[in-house]
Each structure stands twice: as C-alpha cells, then as structure tokens.
Amino acid sequence: QVQLVESGGGLVQAGGSLRLSCAASGITFSSANMAWFRQAPGKEREFVARISRTSINTYYADSVKGRFTISRENAKNTVYLQMNSLKSEDTALYYCAADLGGVFTTTPERYDYWGQGTQVTVSS
C-alpha cells in the first residue's frame, strides 16, 4: 500500500523556522512529483510548493516564495519543506502529496496520494 508519513510540525513563534519531512512508501518515489499543501479551518486546501522527480523544477505560491524551500532526497524516499521567517498566517494543517502523472500541477484533485497532515501553529 502507498503511505506518506509526515513529521516536523509544531508550535513556533513568528519569525522562527520549522522543517517538515514526508517519507513515502509503496511507490517508486523517483517517479513521483511531490508537493506540499496547507489548509486552515474553514478554508479550502491551498497550494504551497511542488518539486519535480529529479529536483530540476520547483514552484512556490507567492505567499511563501523566498521564505519556504522544498527539496527531496530520492535515495531516502523523502521530501522536505524548510519554512523560515514564519508568520501567523502560515498557521495551518500541512499535507504532503504525490502526483504519479506527468503534468506539473498545483491542483489538489490531480494528486494521487496524500499524507495525514501535520499541524503548524505560528504565534504572533
């Protein structure tokens, strides 16, 4: 079975940093485009960042550009999200997602598998 297991969420003060990790199993990790989404209560899922199979292409939402960095280590079947200069508006449940198709997309419906979500709370 396919499983995405996230870790690294927590409570942090504004201006601080967190690094999220997502370990994948049950898929050929190097064949998957990976992405991070987030969702606040009462809101729809919001695209955060994505990375291509070999890390050649990355793309970020304008709200996090320059502060967040997505990366992956295919030998470890793991994707990361380094979050710096955190703001209170970054508070959300963060999800890791895998897209086994060939299209590079920010649309959540196009992603095949999802992690359980990890909570990030930023105090102002």
N, C-alpha and C positions, 0 to 999 in steps of 0.2 A: 504494500500500500504506500501511497505518497503521503509524506508528512513534512511539514515545515514547522520547526520549533524555534521560537523567538526567545531572546533574553536581553537584558540590559536596561529595561525600563526602570523608572523610579521617580523620586521627588528631587527636584533640583531648583536652586534659586535662579532668578533671572540673571542672564549673563554667564551662567555656567554651561557645562558640557556633559553630554552623555554619548555613549557608543552602543548602538543596538546591533545585535547579531541574529542571524537566521540560518539555522542548519537544516539542510534538505536531505531527505532520503526517499528511496523508491522511484527516483527519476534519474536520468542522465543529466546531471547538473550542468555540464558544459553545453548542453543543447538548449537550455532554457534562458530566455530573457527574464531578468528579475527586476522587481520594483518594490517600492515602499508606498503605502497609502496611509492616511490617518482619518479618523472620524471622531468628532466631538458629539456630545449628547444633543439629539435633535437635529443633527446635520447629516448630510449625505457624505459618503466616502470622498475624500479629497486626495488627488494625486500629489505625491511628494517628490519622488525621484525614481529613475529606472536606469538600468545598465544592461548592455548587450552581452552576448555569450562570452566574448573574449575581452571585455572591458574597453573595446575600441570606442564605443559611443555611450555617452551619458547625457541625461536630460533632467532638468530640475524645474519645479514650479517656481514662479517668480518670487513667491513669498519666502522661499528658503534659499534661493540662489546666493552664493557667496558665504553662507553660514553652514550648510549641510554638505557632506560629501558621501556619495555612495561608492562602494568598492566591493570586489569579490575575490575569493581565493578558490579557484576551481578544484585544486588538489584537496581542499578541506570541505568541499561542498557547502560553502558558507558565503553569505552576502552580508555586508555591514552598512550601517548608516552612522557616520560620525556627525554629531549635532553640536555645533558651537554657537556661542552668543545667543543662547536660548531666551525666548520671550514668552510672556504669559499666554499669548495667542497660539503658541505651539502646543499647548496642553491638549491632548487627545489620546485615543487608543490607536496605536500604530500597528499596521499589518504588513507582513511580508507576503508577496505574491509571485507566482511563477507563470510565465506565458510560454507554452511549448510551440506556438505558431511562429511564423516568420515575420509578422508585422510588428513594428515598434510602435506601441500604443500607450496612451495614458488613460484609456477607458477601462474601468474595473471589470465590465462584462466580458472583456476579451481575455481575461486572465483565468487560467485553468485551475489553479490551486492556491489556497490561502492558509496562512498561519492563524494561530488562535488570537493574536493580538497581544500587545504589551503596553501597559499604561505609562504614559509620560505626563507628569504634572510639574508645571513650572510656576513657582510662587513669585509674585511681583514684589 
